[in-house]
Amino acid sequence: MSNSDRFRKQAIAADLEEPVEEARNLAEKLGLEPYPVNYWIVDYDEMNELIAYGGFQSRYPHWRWGMQYDRQQKQGRYTGSKAFEIVNNDNPSHAFLQESNAVADQKAVITHVEAHADFFAKNEWFGLFTAGRAEEDEVDAAAMLERHARAIDEYMSDSDIDRAEVEKWIDHALTLEDNIDQHRVFQRRLELDGEPIELDEDLNEKLDELGLSDEVKGEVFDDEWLEKVTAEDGPANFPENPEKDVLAFVREYGKRFDEEAGKAAEMEEWQRDVLDMMRAEAYYFAAQKMTKVMNEGWAAYWESAMMSGEAFAGDDEFLNYADHMAKVLASPGLNPYSLGLQLWQYIENTTNRREVLEHLLRVEGISWRNLTEVVDFDDVLERLEPPAEIDTITPESVGELADAVDAGDVPEEWVDAEALEAALEGEIDVATYPWKVLTYEGLARRHYSLVERQHRGFLPRVNQNELERIGRYLFDDARYESVEEALEQVDFAAGWDRMFDVRESHNDVTFLDEFLTQEFIRQNDYFTYEYSRATGQHHVASTDAEDVKKKLLLQFTNFGKPTIAVYDGNYNNANELLLGHEYNGVMLDVGQATEVLKRIFELWGRPVNLLTIVKEVDDHDVEVAKRRNREPEPVEVGKWIRYDGDEITIEDVPWEEVEHLAAEDVDYDTKPDDWLA
């Protein structure tokens, strides 16, 4: 780096010192608890390199990083896409700001990053990677990835190891990076019931050909071994239960295929070490893949609350910020920022609405049957507006806020007494940072969602079924004489409190499953579409909540990839590997599956088998369906795919051989029910 580059970056960093400090202060006032964050100023090329490396400055040498770097550069050059930020999950976190971005963009990134750092610190799924370790042994991800980079570079530089073989071995391992058990606490070694049974290839077949009597076998072979080999039902499966961590299984029990010898041989030490490193990295990045919608929506929500709600973007920066946010939320396709933000706002609004309705339903003379007829919602919304003293805080009005607190018109718990005193003395710049004189409760009151312009119709839209659900479970232990009295007891922080609870325990699958309701889908115009074999075109299929939810959830289950498990590590009594595709209505791409089996063969060293279910449609049925303008009915068929190192075999199998793989209902494989907030 030249001196001019260094001085330029230092100048930018100096200008951002105050925004960084105050963004952290505001985030903590809002109830966030982020990891410490180190901010770095980088140029355009450095940002593209970091994006290619997944947010870290050092990764193992491999062609994939160059491919991702080239893709990122082309996106910027040909589509105009702009890299705003990148932040990694670590403690402390590291965030990178592109030097060419405007100040408004930098502030937006900083507030966005603070929310990400909170999510990293508090979401339980991120804790699975470090769970069970002593605090001093907590993984430093940047250091871990750098160690991996050095180790793999050393293997590639070793004169006794072919560099191309190392890169090819990494390629094999990467085909299984999503075939881990992301719901399990990460452990370096896999613990399985039972022991693998080591048999020579086709040994049973050879024994049968020899026609040896039981007496001879008894003289030659160990009784325990003989029992395993000759049991009527064959040896017990290994593992005893399907193992979803396929990468761990091949790392523990796999071999390499020795081409010269034409058979399996023990892995080299470096090969097993590379698999161990690839598996650790897969588990590290799993939580980010599992919470993309939640995490990006969370960051977008609090970024907006800070930049717009608390005017962290100055008057001369707001238009730039609005353009920035619009570009992020308007990205085409399934946009995790937009979907996540809408769902967090929905959680906040539904929680606040229920809180208000529960109080209204305790007013004398009001019940779930007559509430919408006797309650004036315009009057309710007016009463829910934040008091003027906290809604607008200026150097001129801060004295009025102090007077209102003294008079009891503004509750003391809404105001930071020490900061208010400092503001009265002119020691706090209230014009720039009005939030400093409020507490978490005061900020929740100031930003109460139900009275925001875009959400004002949310409370009156309540339907009778929802009112009945709420009303039937209320106790008669708190009654109010008037609507005004009831609303004075509303907890204005209920929405935010609920959001913080949800943030701790959910992942994208459970998040969508619980909160993607018919009301949300109708309000936000979500629908499913399908390809019609009859017309050859895509068409809207459904706006029903269950259909939309199912379609979305299938895109997030197991990172949107097929769920594959090891069903037998000694298939056919010959140490072959049997994998099963846990079928949930979406079939495998058989062509891709065969290519993956070829990769797994290199990690197992012996034939690899896969059982799956596919949908088949007869050509005649398609023609009939076209004439009748309806969709043909596919038939589900069991398939067995095998690769033996030379050729692929694909055969139909009886349904009873794959029936155990078919979910009775769509199984999204989420998490234990007791984790749900």
Secondary structure as GFF3:
##gff-version 3
##sequence-region A 1 677
A	DSSP	alpha_helix	3	15	.	.	.	ID=ss1
A	DSSP	alpha_helix	17	29	.	.	.	ID=ss2
A	DSSP	beta_strand	37	42	.	.	.	ID=ss3
A	DSSP	alpha_helix	44	52	.	.	.	ID=ss4
A	DSSP	alpha_helix	63	74	.	.	.	ID=ss5
A	DSSP	pi_helix	75	79	.	.	.	ID=ss6
A	DSSP	beta_strand	85	87	.	.	.	ID=ss7
A	DSSP	beta_strand	93	98	.	.	.	ID=ss8
A	DSSP	alpha_helix	103	122	.	.	.	ID=ss9
A	DSSP	alpha_helix	124	127	.	.	.	ID=ss10
A	DSSP	three_ten_helix	135	137	.	.	.	ID=ss11
A	DSSP	alpha_helix	141	157	.	.	.	ID=ss12
A	DSSP	alpha_helix	163	174	.	.	.	ID=ss13
A	DSSP	alpha_helix	203	210	.	.	.	ID=ss14
A	DSSP	alpha_helix	214	220	.	.	.	ID=ss15
A	DSSP	alpha_helix	223	230	.	.	.	ID=ss16
A	DSSP	alpha_helix	246	253	.	.	.	ID=ss17
A	DSSP	beta_strand	256	258	.	.	.	ID=ss18
A	DSSP	beta_strand	263	265	.	.	.	ID=ss19
A	DSSP	alpha_helix	269	290	.	.	.	ID=ss20
A	DSSP	alpha_helix	292	304	.	.	.	ID=ss21
A	DSSP	pi_helix	305	309	.	.	.	ID=ss22
A	DSSP	alpha_helix	318	329	.	.	.	ID=ss23
A	DSSP	alpha_helix	336	360	.	.	.	ID=ss24
A	DSSP	alpha_helix	371	374	.	.	.	ID=ss25
A	DSSP	alpha_helix	377	384	.	.	.	ID=ss26
A	DSSP	alpha_helix	388	391	.	.	.	ID=ss27
A	DSSP	alpha_helix	398	407	.	.	.	ID=ss28
A	DSSP	three_ten_helix	412	414	.	.	.	ID=ss29
A	DSSP	alpha_helix	417	424	.	.	.	ID=ss30
A	DSSP	three_ten_helix	434	437	.	.	.	ID=ss31
A	DSSP	alpha_helix	440	446	.	.	.	ID=ss32
A	DSSP	three_ten_helix	449	451	.	.	.	ID=ss33
A	DSSP	three_ten_helix	453	455	.	.	.	ID=ss34
A	DSSP	alpha_helix	464	471	.	.	.	ID=ss35
A	DSSP	alpha_helix	483	487	.	.	.	ID=ss36
A	DSSP	alpha_helix	494	505	.	.	.	ID=ss37
A	DSSP	alpha_helix	508	515	.	.	.	ID=ss38
A	DSSP	alpha_helix	518	524	.	.	.	ID=ss39
A	DSSP	beta_strand	528	531	.	.	.	ID=ss40
A	DSSP	beta_strand	538	542	.	.	.	ID=ss41
A	DSSP	alpha_helix	545	556	.	.	.	ID=ss42
A	DSSP	three_ten_helix	557	560	.	.	.	ID=ss43
A	DSSP	beta_strand	564	571	.	.	.	ID=ss44
A	DSSP	beta_strand	576	581	.	.	.	ID=ss45
A	DSSP	alpha_helix	590	604	.	.	.	ID=ss46
A	DSSP	beta_strand	608	616	.	.	.	ID=ss47
A	DSSP	alpha_helix	619	628	.	.	.	ID=ss48
A	DSSP	beta_strand	635	643	.	.	.	ID=ss49
A	DSSP	beta_strand	648	653	.	.	.	ID=ss50
A	DSSP	three_ten_helix	655	657	.	.	.	ID=ss51
A	DSSP	three_ten_helix	659	661	.	.	.	ID=ss52
A	DSSP	three_ten_helix	673	675	.	.	.	ID=ss53
###
